[in-house]
Each structure stands twice: as C-alpha cells, then as structure tokens.
Amino acid sequence: MDFLEKLKKIKEKFDRINDQLSDSANLNDTEKLVNLSRERSELVDFVEAYEKYAKVLADLKENKEILELSDDKDLVAMAQEEHDGLKELRDKLEDEIKVLLLPKDPNDNKNAILEIRQGTGGEEAALFAGDLFRMYSRYAEVRGWKTELIDLNETGGKGGVKEVVVGISGDNVYGELKFESGVHRVQRVPLTEASGRVHTSAASVAVLPEVEEVSVDINPADLKIDVYRSGGAGGQNVNKVETAIRITHVPTGIVVQCQDERSQLKNRQKAMKVLAARLYDLEMSKQNSEIAQQRKLMVRSGDRSDKIRTYNFPQNRVTDHRIGFTMYNLTGFMNGDLTDMIEALKVADTADKLQAEV
C-alpha cells in the first residue's frame, strides 16, 4: 500500500479546500462555507499523518545516506541509533494510517433511534428492559446527548417496560451505540423470588441510524394509519382525545406507533421518523448480510437473535460474548459507565476490518 501517495492526494484536496475557504467569492455563500469547513475538518487527521509520515521517510533517507557514505564512526553510531528509532516510528505511523484509511461507516455521525423490548422471562424481563433504558439514558446524559421519548409501554408500577423507543441526538451517537444491537441477557435474583434462586431473563436492543424521510422511498399508498386514544397517565387529553398514531408499512409489515405527544401531528411526525429508520435499517441489513458472506464480522452479527452480552448480578460481572470482554463493575455499568465496553468493541471492529484488508 502506497501510504504516501494516498495521503498526498488527500493533502492536495485539503489545500484546495483551504483556497476555497479563503476565496472572497465564497464569503457570502454560507451553506458552501459550512460544507467546506466540514470537509476540511474530516481531513485534518489525514493531513497531520501525511506530514509526520513524510518527515519520517525523509529523515530515514538522510540517515541511510550517512550510514552508507560516512567514515565518521561517532556520526555513524548516532545515525544508526536514530535510524532504529525512526523505523519504529515509521511502523507505528503506518499502523495508524491503516486505521485512518479504512472505509468509514457513513452512518456513524448520525443521531440514533434506540429501541428496547422485553424478552423471555416475564415481569423480570420487563424490569431488566427498564434497567437498560435507564442505563442508556444515563450514558446519554454523561455524553451530553439529548434524548427524546417516542413511545413507552410500561408493565406496571415496578418500573418494568414492555417496549420503549427513544431518539438520541448528539455527536457521533450511532457510531458509539451501533454495537449495542442484540439480545442482552440478565442473571439475577428477581424481586419476586422468595427462595433466592437466580433467574435468567432477556431483553432486546436495536440501535438504528436516524435518517431523513427523503433518504428512504416511502410510498404513502403503502401506509395504513390508525389513530387511537393514548394510554397511561396524562390527564383528560390523553384519555379522551385520539392523538396516538399507529403506522403500518404494508409491504414489510413494520408497525410503529407514537403516543408520547398530545398533538396528533407531532406523534405522526415522530412515528414517520421511526418508520424511515427501520426501513433504512432493513435495507442496510440486507446489504450487510451480503457483505458478511464474503467477510465474517467479529463484532456486529446480522442476526439480532444472538445473545451478545450477559449481565451477572451475583458476580457483579458483565461479559460481551462477541469479543470475550469482561468487566467486574456491573453496578457502575448499569449506572451508565459504558465507555470501556464501547471502546473495546470499537477496537475489535477495527482489528477485524484491518484483518479483512490483508
């Protein structure tokens, strides 16, 4: 792989963008300036890597000439010592550049729609789904992300959740959460278990990139839209006015609903946003399935029935089965301390992609 040539082309593009940003003809075109600035920011890391790598190669060339041509033993000894260090730095930079040059997931910087559903295990599974909802809400709060409740179906007064759908917006939300999709299993003593026996229950998590409706071809003729009265607490408006929306996409059978807002229009807008995300995810899943046949993915399986993680409360342990990563801080983890787990998943995914490039 000719790193220098690839990086040189990126540097040339970077310089062209700088010229355009400083061109007085573009000063009044705000949209163009914003787009150029965004492009420039995406290239900064590549340009810095190019400058470091080019300098190391130039220094290596100079040292090699000294080693081959000089008769000064002290100078040769110094050059040899520096040469070895430069080779190590070159190899390190090449590893970093390989990661930089990997194809980026275009969805990583998008907002996300998080869906959590009760799985096997009855009321205990619903309680666990509620715990996961609070865990991700806390992590979003720590990251400074904004959350917006779209739909919530609770089981009762104990905090159990049959299903919850929430929109999360902020920096790189989907890129951080995309590996959370799958079945999460919990092992603990339920509150209702008098004998103290450990039960195993599960909840499913789906993380979808938020997309604009224009990005997905939704034919209005394919939609069946029902309006009904919202359930749950909320006063007279919730109980007596038909503001809740249920949208069925007939060709795929996908059903979405929203009853969080008191306005029928707002509920419809939120529901359409979720439908667009699910249709987009369905199409992406088909494409990923085709890719997976050519390259086995370590981290993100296309089969969401896979049990990706176990939360063992008696041992204060959480284990991600895809990468064999275990943490003995389940208490902190459930309180939103997900950083180490998410970073481990991202590193494993990068390593898998690098292996596929070989």
C-alpha positions as CSV (number, residue, x, y, z in Angstrom):
1,M,0.0,0.0,0.0
2,D,1.5,3.3,-1.0
3,F,0.6,5.4,2.0
4,L,2.5,8.4,0.9
5,E,0.7,8.6,-2.5
6,K,-2.8,8.2,-0.9
7,L,-2.1,10.8,1.8
8,K,-0.5,13.2,-0.8
9,K,-3.8,13.2,-2.7
10,I,-5.7,13.9,0.4
11,K,-3.3,16.8,1.3
12,E,-3.9,18.2,-2.2
13,K,-7.7,18.2,-1.6
14,F,-7.1,19.8,1.8
15,D,-5.1,22.6,0.2
16,R,-7.8,23.1,-2.4
17,I,-10.5,23.4,0.3
18,N,-8.3,26.0,2.1
19,D,-8.0,28.0,-1.1
20,Q,-11.8,27.9,-1.5
21,L,-12.4,29.0,2.1
22,S,-10.1,32.0,1.7
23,D,-11.6,32.9,-1.7
24,S,-13.6,36.2,-1.3
25,A,-16.0,34.9,-4.0
26,N,-17.4,32.4,-1.4
27,L,-17.6,34.7,1.6
28,N,-21.4,35.3,1.2
29,D,-22.2,31.7,0.5
30,T,-22.9,30.4,4.0
31,E,-24.0,26.9,3.0
32,K,-20.9,26.4,0.9
33,L,-18.6,27.6,3.6
34,V,-20.2,25.3,6.1
35,N,-19.9,22.3,3.8
36,L,-16.2,23.2,3.0
37,S,-15.4,23.6,6.7
38,R,-17.0,20.2,7.4
39,E,-15.0,18.6,4.7
40,R,-11.8,20.3,5.9
41,S,-12.3,19.0,9.5
42,E,-12.7,15.5,8.2
43,L,-9.3,15.7,6.5
44,V,-7.2,17.2,9.3
45,D,-6.1,13.9,10.8
46,F,-5.0,12.6,7.4
47,V,-3.0,15.7,6.7
48,E,-1.3,15.6,10.1
49,A,-0.5,11.9,9.4
50,Y,0.9,12.8,6.0
51,E,3.2,15.5,7.3
52,K,4.5,13.2,10.1
53,Y,5.0,10.3,7.8
54,A,6.7,12.3,5.0
55,K,9.1,13.8,7.5
56,V,10.0,10.4,9.0
57,L,10.7,9.0,5.5
58,A,12.9,12.0,4.7
59,D,14.8,11.6,7.9
60,L,15.3,7.8,7.2
61,K,16.6,8.6,3.7
62,E,19.1,11.1,5.2
63,N,20.2,8.7,7.9
64,K,20.7,5.9,5.3
65,E,23.0,8.1,3.3
66,I,25.1,8.8,6.4
67,L,25.3,5.1,7.2
68,E,26.3,4.2,3.7
69,L,28.7,7.1,2.9
70,S,30.2,8.5,6.1
71,D,33.6,7.3,7.6
72,D,33.0,9.1,10.9
73,K,32.3,6.3,13.4
74,D,30.7,8.5,16.0
75,L,28.4,10.1,13.4
76,V,27.6,6.6,12.1
77,A,26.8,5.3,15.6
78,M,24.5,8.3,16.2
79,A,22.8,7.9,12.9
80,Q,22.3,4.1,13.5
81,E,20.7,4.8,16.9
82,E,18.4,7.5,15.3
83,H,17.7,5.2,12.3
84,D,16.3,2.4,14.6
85,G,14.1,4.9,16.4
86,L,12.8,6.3,13.1
87,K,12.0,2.8,11.8
88,E,9.9,2.1,14.9
89,L,8.1,5.5,14.4
90,R,7.5,4.7,10.7
91,D,6.0,1.4,11.5
92,K,3.8,2.9,14.3
93,L,2.6,5.7,11.9
94,E,1.8,3.1,9.2
95,D,-0.4,1.2,11.6
96,E,-2.2,4.4,12.5
97,I,-2.6,5.3,8.8
98,K,-4.0,1.9,8.0
99,V,-6.8,2.6,10.5
100,L,-7.3,6.1,9.1
101,L,-7.7,4.8,5.6
102,L,-10.3,2.2,6.5
103,P,-13.7,2.9,4.9
104,K,-15.8,5.0,7.3
105,D,-19.3,4.0,8.2
106,P,-21.3,6.9,6.7
107,N,-23.9,6.5,9.5
108,D,-21.5,6.9,12.4
109,N,-22.1,10.6,12.8
110,K,-25.8,10.4,12.7
111,N,-28.3,10.6,15.5
112,A,-29.9,7.3,16.5
113,I,-33.2,5.7,17.5
114,L,-32.9,3.3,20.4
115,E,-35.5,0.5,20.8
116,I,-35.6,-1.7,23.9
117,R,-38.1,-4.6,24.2
118,Q,-38.9,-7.1,26.9
119,G,-37.7,-10.6,26.0
120,T,-38.1,-14.0,27.7
121,G,-38.6,-14.0,31.4
122,G,-41.9,-12.4,32.1
123,E,-42.0,-9.5,34.6
124,E,-38.3,-9.9,35.4
125,A,-37.5,-9.4,31.7
126,A,-39.6,-6.2,31.7
127,L,-37.8,-4.9,34.7
128,F,-34.5,-5.6,33.0
129,A,-35.7,-3.7,29.9
130,G,-36.5,-0.8,32.2
131,D,-33.0,-1.1,33.7
132,L,-31.4,-1.0,30.2
133,F,-33.4,2.1,29.3
134,R,-32.2,3.9,32.4
135,M,-28.6,2.7,31.7
136,Y,-28.6,4.1,28.2
137,S,-30.3,7.3,29.3
138,R,-27.6,7.8,31.9
139,Y,-24.9,7.2,29.4
140,A,-26.5,9.7,27.0
141,E,-26.6,12.2,29.9
142,V,-22.9,11.7,30.6
143,R,-22.1,12.2,26.9
144,G,-24.1,15.4,26.7
145,W,-26.6,13.9,24.2
146,K,-30.2,14.8,24.0
147,T,-32.9,12.2,24.4
148,E,-36.5,12.3,23.2
149,L,-39.1,9.8,24.2
150,I,-41.0,8.5,21.2
151,D,-43.0,5.6,22.7
152,L,-43.2,3.9,26.1
153,N,-45.2,0.8,27.0
154,E,-44.8,0.1,30.7
155,T,-45.9,-3.0,32.6
156,G,-47.0,-1.5,35.9
157,G,-45.7,0.3,38.9
158,K,-42.4,-1.6,39.4
159,G,-40.5,0.1,36.6
160,G,-41.0,-2.7,34.1
161,V,-41.0,-1.9,30.3
162,K,-42.6,-3.9,27.5
163,E,-41.2,-1.6,24.9
164,V,-39.5,1.8,24.8
165,V,-38.4,3.8,21.7
166,V,-36.2,6.9,22.2
167,G,-34.5,9.3,19.9
168,I,-30.9,10.2,20.8
169,S,-29.1,13.2,19.2
170,G,-25.6,14.5,19.6
171,D,-22.1,13.9,18.4
172,N,-21.4,10.5,16.7
173,V,-24.3,8.9,18.5
174,Y,-24.9,6.0,16.1
175,G,-21.1,5.3,15.9
176,E,-20.9,4.9,19.6
177,L,-24.0,2.8,20.1
178,K,-24.3,0.7,17.0
179,F,-22.7,-2.4,18.6
180,E,-25.4,-2.5,21.3
181,S,-27.9,-4.1,19.0
182,G,-28.8,-7.7,20.0
183,V,-30.1,-9.7,22.9
184,H,-29.0,-8.8,26.3
185,R,-29.2,-11.5,29.0
186,V,-29.5,-10.9,32.7
187,Q,-28.8,-13.4,35.6
188,R,-30.0,-12.3,39.0
189,V,-32.5,-13.0,41.8
190,P,-35.8,-11.3,40.9
191,L,-37.6,-9.2,43.5
192,T,-40.5,-11.6,43.4
193,E,-38.2,-14.7,44.1
194,A,-38.7,-15.7,47.7
195,S,-36.2,-18.6,47.6
196,G,-33.3,-16.5,46.4
197,R,-32.9,-18.6,43.2
198,V,-31.1,-16.9,40.3
199,H,-33.2,-16.4,37.2
200,T,-32.2,-15.8,33.6
201,S,-34.1,-13.3,31.5
202,A,-33.5,-11.2,28.4
203,A,-34.3,-8.0,26.6
204,S,-33.6,-7.0,23.0
205,V,-31.9,-3.8,22.0
206,A,-31.9,-2.2,18.5
207,V,-30.0,0.9,17.5
208,L,-31.0,2.4,14.2
209,P,-29.3,5.4,12.5
210,E,-31.8,8.3,12.2
211,V,-32.4,9.2,8.6
212,E,-34.3,11.9,6.8
213,E,-37.5,10.7,5.2
214,V,-36.2,11.8,1.8
215,S,-33.4,9.2,2.2
216,V,-36.0,6.5,2.2
217,D,-38.6,5.9,-0.5
218,I,-41.8,5.6,1.4
219,N,-44.9,5.4,-0.8
220,P,-47.9,6.9,1.0
221,A,-50.1,4.2,-0.6
222,D,-48.1,1.6,1.3
223,L,-49.1,3.0,4.7
224,K,-52.0,2.1,6.9
225,I,-52.5,4.8,9.5
226,D,-54.6,4.3,12.6
227,V,-55.5,7.0,15.2
228,Y,-56.4,6.0,18.7
229,R,-56.5,7.2,22.3
230,S,-53.3,7.3,24.2
231,G,-53.0,5.1,27.2
232,G,-51.3,5.7,30.6
233,A,-51.1,8.8,32.8
234,G,-51.5,12.2,31.4
235,G,-54.9,13.6,32.3
236,Q,-58.0,14.2,30.3
237,N,-56.3,14.9,27.0
238,V,-54.5,11.6,27.0
239,N,-57.6,9.6,27.8
240,K,-60.3,11.2,25.7
241,V,-58.6,12.7,22.6
242,E,-57.4,10.5,19.7
243,T,-53.8,11.7,19.4
244,A,-51.9,8.5,19.3
245,I,-50.7,7.2,15.9
246,R,-50.0,3.7,14.6
247,I,-48.5,3.4,11.2
248,T,-48.3,0.0,9.4
249,H,-46.0,-0.3,6.3
250,V,-48.0,-2.9,4.4
251,P,-45.2,-4.3,2.1
252,T,-42.8,-5.1,5.1
253,G,-45.3,-5.5,7.9
254,I,-43.4,-3.0,10.0
255,V,-45.6,-1.3,12.6
256,V,-44.6,1.9,14.5
257,Q,-46.6,3.9,17.0
258,C,-46.2,7.1,19.0
259,Q,-48.4,8.3,21.8
260,D,-45.9,10.5,23.8
261,E,-47.1,13.8,22.4
262,R,-50.5,15.4,23.0
263,S,-50.6,16.5,19.3
264,Q,-51.6,14.1,16.7
265,L,-49.4,15.8,14.1
266,K,-46.3,15.6,16.3
267,N,-47.0,11.9,17.1
268,R,-47.3,11.3,13.3
269,Q,-44.0,13.1,12.6
270,K,-42.2,11.0,15.3
271,A,-43.7,7.8,14.0
272,M,-42.7,8.5,10.4
273,K,-39.1,9.2,11.7
274,V,-39.0,5.8,13.3
275,L,-40.5,4.1,10.2
276,A,-37.9,5.7,8.0
277,A,-35.1,4.5,10.3
278,R,-36.5,0.9,10.4
279,L,-36.9,0.7,6.6
280,Y,-33.4,2.1,6.2
281,D,-32.0,-0.4,8.7
282,L,-33.9,-3.2,6.9
283,E,-32.1,-2.3,3.6
284,M,-28.8,-2.0,5.3
285,S,-29.2,-5.4,7.0
286,K,-29.7,-7.0,3.6
287,Q,-26.5,-5.3,2.3
288,N,-24.6,-6.3,5.5
289,S,-25.8,-9.9,5.1
290,E,-24.3,-10.0,1.6
291,I,-21.0,-8.5,2.9
292,A,-20.9,-10.9,5.8
293,Q,-20.9,-13.9,3.4
294,Q,-17.6,-12.5,2.0
295,R,-16.1,-11.4,5.3
296,K,-17.1,-12.7,8.7
297,L,-17.8,-9.8,11.0
298,M,-16.4,-10.2,14.5
299,V,-18.5,-7.6,16.3
300,R,-21.8,-7.0,14.6
301,S,-23.7,-10.0,13.6
302,G,-26.6,-9.6,11.2
303,D,-28.6,-11.9,13.4
304,R,-30.2,-9.9,16.2
305,S,-31.3,-13.1,17.9
306,D,-27.6,-13.6,19.0
307,K,-27.1,-13.2,22.8
308,I,-24.4,-10.5,22.7
309,R,-24.0,-9.8,26.4
310,T,-24.6,-11.2,29.9
311,Y,-25.2,-9.2,33.0
312,N,-24.5,-11.4,36.0
313,F,-25.6,-9.5,39.2
314,P,-24.4,-12.1,41.8
315,Q,-20.8,-11.8,40.5
316,N,-21.1,-8.0,39.6
317,R,-19.9,-9.1,36.1
318,V,-20.8,-8.0,32.6
319,T,-19.4,-10.0,29.6
320,D,-19.7,-9.3,25.9
321,H,-19.6,-12.6,24.2
322,R,-18.6,-11.3,20.7
323,I,-15.2,-10.2,21.8
324,G,-14.8,-12.1,25.2
325,F,-14.5,-8.8,27.1
326,T,-15.5,-9.0,30.8
327,M,-15.8,-6.2,33.4
328,Y,-16.3,-6.6,37.1
329,N,-18.1,-3.3,37.6
330,L,-21.7,-4.2,36.8
331,T,-23.0,-1.7,39.3
332,G,-21.2,1.2,37.6
333,F,-22.1,-0.2,34.2
334,M,-25.8,-0.1,34.9
335,N,-25.3,3.5,36.0
336,G,-24.1,4.4,32.6
337,D,-20.4,3.8,32.8
338,L,-20.2,2.1,29.3
339,T,-17.1,3.7,27.9
340,D,-14.6,0.9,28.4
341,M,-17.0,-1.7,26.9
342,I,-17.8,0.5,23.9
343,E,-14.2,1.3,23.2
344,A,-13.3,-2.4,23.4
345,L,-16.0,-3.1,20.8
346,K,-14.7,-0.4,18.5
347,V,-11.1,-1.6,18.8
348,A,-12.2,-5.2,18.0
349,D,-14.2,-4.0,15.0
350,T,-11.2,-2.0,13.7
351,A,-8.9,-5.0,14.1
352,D,-11.4,-7.2,12.2
353,K,-11.6,-4.7,9.4
354,L,-7.8,-4.5,9.2
355,Q,-7.6,-8.3,9.1
356,A,-10.1,-8.3,6.2
357,E,-7.9,-5.9,4.3
358,V,-4.9,-8.2,4.4
